[in-house]
Amino acid sequence: MIKNILFDLGGVIITLDPNQAVSRFKEIGLADADRRLDSYTQSGIFGDLELGKISAEEFRAGLSGLIGHEVTADQCLYAWKGYCKEVPRRNLDTLLRLRAEGYRVVLVSNTNPYMMSWALGDGFDGMGHSIAHYMDSMYMSYKCGAMKPDEAFFRHVIEAEGIEPGETLFVDDGPRNVEAAARLGLHTFCPENGSDWTKSIYEHLKY
């Protein structure tokens, strides 16, 4: 029986817009942003930020070096937030409903301090709540020191939560992430970015 549900942030809870992110990074001066950015697993200084290898300030300095002039922390936040197209209310309502139904709802995200400064702020849902309002607990790559699909990320969450993989559903729009989770015995659901998964998820809770 499923008792725990692990939710990805980008592409599941929020709708991703990779093209908007690329456009915003180009706007602040990163001409080759389309080559440097990835929707699922970042690399270079972008990956180092999401792995927690460098701080937000070190990223800002590194990005300034790539661009050739100083960029501000606000510009970095503006560019990173380009990944967010929308935060569908139906998704948030479903998270609250699942918790009310007794499921443990957990965030598991490849993300960084810039994105989370927004998500953890009271402007996240437009109603004065941060994402923490919708979660029982949260695991972010830059805090864990590992990124999906690395099994180390999943093992960290499983051990920290004290959960059984066979009692856990992992919801992520990244096929590689889902495959890695399945190898560890988690049940998986891979909705497409932006799709309405709020009803179909219940088919995956019948195990």
Secondary structure as UniProt FT lines:
FT   STRAND          4..7
FT   TURN            11..13
FT   STRAND          14..16
FT   HELIX           18..27
FT   TURN            28..29
FT   TURN            31..32
FT   HELIX           33..36
FT   HELIX           44..51
FT   HELIX           56..67
FT   HELIX           73..80
FT   HELIX           81..83
FT   STRAND          84..86
FT   HELIX           89..100
FT   TURN            101..102
FT   STRAND          104..109
FT   HELIX           113..119
FT   TURN            122..123
FT   HELIX           131..134
FT   STRAND          137..140
FT   HELIX           141..144
FT   TURN            148..149
FT   HELIX           151..161
FT   HELIX           165..167
FT   STRAND          168..171
FT   HELIX           175..183
FT   TURN            184..185
FT   STRAND          187..189
FT   TURN            193..194
FT   TURN            198..199
FT   HELIX           200..205
//
